[in-house]
């Protein structure tokens, strides 16, 4: 009997998508097909690989409005924003990785040596299994899929059961682009089946983005084999507001960094440390701006804050807020200002908390919702200590007009990305990486190809006479 995977739309709790899970025979066939397809694909000239990926990106951009509607229905992001995941971020990342492929994948020369030809070649690893999340379903997936295919690998994509249509859209795009059959495939599969795939010798690398618990599960599944897994995991990312800040700019961008996508971003801002000299003004500005957000049906173009992904996620966010208040935090936003916030629904009012400290989960654990805690600090040293007081390390930001101070403080903060006067953005020219419980490895930038290749040394001696 076929096993069904059901996607519930957070908009109204209705069933939006149902798909059959792959059975053991389908999974085995996909793995064998991926191995066979990769053997010929790796010999395809890089220029041809680049052209195919470019056409696939173009296909996605040309269909961005329809894809945007699917994003909204699957995860609840307001329709006013969803198409731009494709038109901006997806397109920017995909095209940048295509443009740098010749440099990133070229042979590495050695110093000349008489009688020898020596170089290091970047060989594709083989079959790449991509395990992708729902919160930025195309932005995250493009980070791995495009460079893996450019590097000469075949890819099997298993997307979150909340966003299964993303896999199908990628397949459509690559088919329209002329990618040879079998180089890209997707599967709807159970967690147990994914674990068995990771343990299968036909899989050569795993690219996982998701929770810390999910990362541990992937690592356990790889433990019996000598293969690598890239991990892009959680965050509880901080911002530090210095007294020399451009206050209006910081307020606008920090609030957006906390509330965009209903706070469901691994690199969104959750905890803010504000210098005492500007604390009152910053808090007042943040509260005022937060109250202007419109929580409601994401299909309404006026909506700026949609539901979180599911009711149990909403309940978890509410519990984080309730627990903090019970410990002494003060909630500055009256949920009554957002009538859509109702128990038993996925709609959660945004919340700004003060009188918080690091004994509270709201300042130490990932909430993944529209909530932000704000603490007063007295100097840079206190801010650095608090920013580093975490088991995460994805991004951190400083809001100041002093570049030298930003560089000096950034050297002291344990993080994968250090921002000045911006947040919650991935620059494809920079390595996207995390430390501690935020993961390991990296995507994007010229270093983003390293996970999908292995070095192979060529040591050729010329024998004469």
N, C-alpha and C positions, 0 to 999 in steps of 0.2 A: 504494500500500500504506500502511495506517495506521501511524503512528509511535507507539510505546508509551512512556509514562513510568512507571517502576517505583519504588515506595516500599518500601525495605527497613526493617523494624522493627529498631531497635537491641537490642531485648530478646533476640532469638534469631537474628537474621540471616535471618528468613523474609520472603517477599514479603507485604506487608500490603495494598497498593493498587496497581492498575494502571489507568492512564487513557490514552486516546488524546490525542495532542497535536493542537491545532487546525491545520487546513491553511490555506492562503492565502485560500481562499474564505470560510471560517468567520471568519477574522480581519477580512476586509474587511466582511463582513456585520455583525459585532459593532460595528465602528467606525461604520458608517453608521447602525445602529440607535441607538447612543449619541447621535449628533448629533441625530437626529430626536426622540428621546425627551426630550432636554434642552431643546429649544425649547419644549415645552409644560410641562415640569416646572418651569422657572424662573418661570413665571407662576402656579404653584400657591401659594395662600396659605401663609405661613410656619407658621401654626397647624396646617394640614393636614400639612405636612412633618414638624413636630414630633411630631404624633400617630402618624404612620406609623413614625417612628424609635423612638418609645417602645414601640410594639407589637413592633417587631423586637427590641429589647433584652429585653423581657419573654419573647418566644419563646425566646431564647437561655438566659435564666435558668431558665425552666421545663424546659429540656432539658439543664441543666448536667451532670448525672451521666453521661448518655450521651455528651455531648461530651467530658467529662473522660476517659472510657475511650478515646475516639479520640485525644485528645492523648497519653495514655500510650503507646498502641500506635505512634503515628507518631514520637514523639521520645524516649520512654523516661523521662519524668518520673514519679516515684512516684505511684500512684493516690491516695494519701492527700492529695496536694496538687492534682492536676490540675483537679478540678471547681471549685476556688476561683478559678481564673483567670477563670471566667465569673461565679461568684456574688459575687465581691468586685471585683477590678480592672476587668474588662470592664463590669460593671454601673455601678460608680462613675464611670468615665470617660464612658461613653455617656450616662448620665443627666445628668451635669454639663454636658456640651456641649449637650445638648438644652435644659437649663434656662437657659443664658446666651445662646442663639441670638437672642432678640429684642433684647437689648442689643448683641450683637456685630454683628448684621447690619442694625441700624437706620441710617437716613440720618444723615449728619453735618451739623449746621446750621452756618451762618456767622453773623457779626454782622449784625443787621438793617440794611438800607440802603433808603432811600426809593426807590420805583420799581423795585425788583428783588426777585426770589425766587431765592435761591441755596442750594444744598446739594450735598453729595457723596453719591452712592449707591454702595453696594457691590454690584457686578454679579458673578454667577457667572462663573468663567473659561471654563466649557464642559465639555469631556470630560476627566476626571481618570483617569490610569492609575496604579493603586496596585500597587507591587511589594513584596510583604511576605515576611518571613522566618519560619523555623520555630520559633525558640527560645521566643518568647512569641507564639504565632501569632494569638491573639485580641486580646491586649492591644495589640500593635503595630498591628494592622489597624484596630481601632476608632478609634485616634487620627486616622486620615485619612478612613476611609469615612463615619463618621457626620457629621462637620462638612462634608465635601464635599457630601453629599446634602442636608443641612440648608440649605446655602448656595445650592442650586438647580442644582448640577451633576449630570451623569450620571457613573457610575463604572464602570470596567472593572478588575477585580481579577485580578492574576496572582500566585498564592501560590507559595511554595517547593515544589519537587517532593517535599520531605520531608513536607509537610503539606497535600496537595491537598484533603483533606476540609473544610478550613476554608472555602475558597471556596464549596463546595457548601452548607455550613451557613448561611453568610451569605445565599446565594440563597434557601434555604428560609425563613429568618427574614423576609426582605423580601417574599417572595411571600405568606407567611401574614399579614404586616402590611398588605397591600394596596398595596404600592408599584407604580406603573404599570410595565408591561413595558418593558424597555430602559433604565430609569434605573440599575439595577444589573445588571451582567453579570460573568461570570468566564470566563477562558480558561486552559487548560493549554497552555503554549507554550514553545518552545525559546528559548535566549538570542538566537539570530540573529533569530527572529521578534519578540522583544521589542524588539530594536534597530530593526527596521523599523517597528514600531508607534510608537516614540518619534519616528522621523523622519517619520511620517505627519502631514500638516497637520490631520487631524481630532483629534489629541491636543493638548490645550492646557496640561496640567500633568502632571508626573510626581512622585509621592510614593514615594521609595525608602528602604527600610531594609535594611541589610546591611553587607557588608564594605567596607573602604576601596577594595579593588580593584574591587568591584562599583560603588561610587560613581564611580570614574574612568570605568568603562565607560559608565555612564548619562550622565555629563557629556560624554563623547566623542560619544555618540549624539545629544545635543541640540545639539551645536556648530554644526550647519548651520541651526538655526532659532532664532528669538527667543522661546523659551519657557523658563520657569523649572522647576527641579527641586528639591524639598526632599530633603535628604540627612540621614538619621540613620544614622551609621556606627559605627565601633568605639570601643573604650575600653581603657585600662589604668589603672583608677581607683584613686586613693590614699586612704588614711585616715591621720590624724595623731592619736596618742594623747598627750594632754598629762598632766603629772603630777597635775593636779587632777581627773582622770577618775573617774567612777563605774566602777570596774574590772569588776565583775561584769556590769553592763549593756553595757559596751563589748565584752567578750569574747563574750557571747552574740550580740550583733548583728553584730559584725564577722565572726565565723565563719559565721553565717547568710548574710551578704552575700557571702562568698566561695564558699560551698559549695551554696547553694540552686540548684536546677535544674542540678546538677552543674557549677556555675561558668559556665554558658553564658548569661551576661547581659552585655550591652554596658556596663551600669553596675554590675556586680558589683565587689567589692573584690578587687584582685589584689596590691597593694603597700601595706605598712603601715609607717609611721614612728613609732617609739615612743620617748618621752623616757626617758633613761637611768634616771631615778628609779623608773620603774615597769616597765622593760623585762623583767626576769626574771620578775616576777609575771604580766605579760601573756602572755609566751610560754608559761609553764607552764600557765596557764589555757586558752589556745587549743589547745595540744596535748592537754590532758586532755579538752576538749570534743570535739575532732575525733575522738578515738578512740571516742567513743560513737556515732558515725554508723554506720548499717547499710547497707552496699553490697550490692545484690542485685536480684532480679527486681522490677521496679517494680509488678507486679500484686499483690505481697504487701503487705498493709497495714502490715507491720512495717518495710518498707524506707523509709529516709530519704534514700538516695543511689542514684539509678539510673545507667544507662549514659550516656555521652555519645552524641551523635547517630549516629555511625558509627565503624567500626573505624579508618579513616584519621585521624579526629579524635582518637581515643584515642592513636594512635601519635604524633601531633604533640604532644600534651600530655606524653606520656612522654619524648619527645625534648627538650622544653623543660626538663623536670626533670633529665634526664641531662646535658644541656649545662651547666646551672648547677652541678651537683655536680662535673663535670669541671673547672669554673673555680674551685672552692673552696667552693661553698655546702655547707651541712650539712642533710641531710634528716632531720627529726625524727620522721617517721611510718614505721614498718616496714610495707611493703605486705602482709606476711604476716598482719597483723591483719585484712586484708580479702580473704579467700580468693577472692572472685569476680573479683578483679583478675588476669586471665590474658592472656598475649600472644595476639594474634589475635582478641580480643573488644573490645567497646566499653566494658567495665567498667574504670574507672580508680580506684585507691585515692586518697583525698584526701592531699594533701601540704602540709606546712608547712616552709618553707625559711628558714634563718638564715645568717649570714655571706654575705649577698648584697650586691651593689652594682649600679650602673647600667651596668657593662660586660656584664651578663648580660641575655639576652633576657627572662628571667622578670620583670625589673623595667622593661622598656621596650616590650615587644611584647604584644599581646593573646594570652593563652594559651587562653581560652575553655574552661577545664576546672577541676576542683576543686583548685586549687593557689594558694598565697599565699606571698609573700616578705615577711620582716620585717627591718627595719633599725633600729638604735639611732641616736637623734639627741640632741643636747645642748641645743637651744633652738628657739624658734619660727622663727628666721631660717633655720636649717639645714633644718627641715621644709618651709618654704615653697619654698626653692630646689630641694629634691628633688621636691616635688609638681609644680613647674612644669617640671621637666626631662623633658619628654615631648612627642611630636608629637601626642598626643591632648588632648582637653579636654571630656569629657562631664560627669562629676561628680567631686566630691571631698568628703571629710567630715572633721570635727574632733570629737573626743570630749573634752569638757571640761564643767565646771560654770560657766564664766565666759563669759556671753553677750557682754560687751563685747570680750573677747579673740577670741571666735569671729567677731564682725563685723569687727574690725580685721584679723585674719588673712585672713578671707574676701575682703576687698577686694584682697589681694595675690595671691590664687591665680587662675590663668587657667583658668576652667572654665565650663561651662554652668549647672550647679546646684551650690550650696554647701550642704552639710548640717551640722547640729550634732546629734550624738547619734542619728543614724539614717543609713541608706544604702539603696541599691538599691530605691527606691520613687519612683513618679511621682505627685505631687499634681496632680490635673487642674485645680486653680485656678492653677497656676504653669506658666509656659512651659517646655516640654521642648525643649531646644536644646543644640547642641554647637558647639565652635570647633575650629580647626585640623583635623586628620584625623578628628575626630569628627563633622564635617558642617557643615551650614548650614541656615538656616531654623528654624522651630519648629512644634510641634504642641501641642495642649492649651491651656488657658486662653483668655481672650478674644482673645489674639493668634493662637491656633491657627486662626482663621477667615481670617486675612489671606492665606494662601497660596492659598486656594480662591476668592478674590474679587479683583476689580480695581476701582479707584476710577473712577467716572464722574461728572464734574462737570455739574451743571445750573445754567445761568446764564440766568435768565429776566428780561427787561426789560419792564416794563409801559409801553405807549405810550398816552398819554391826550391828548385834544384834537387 
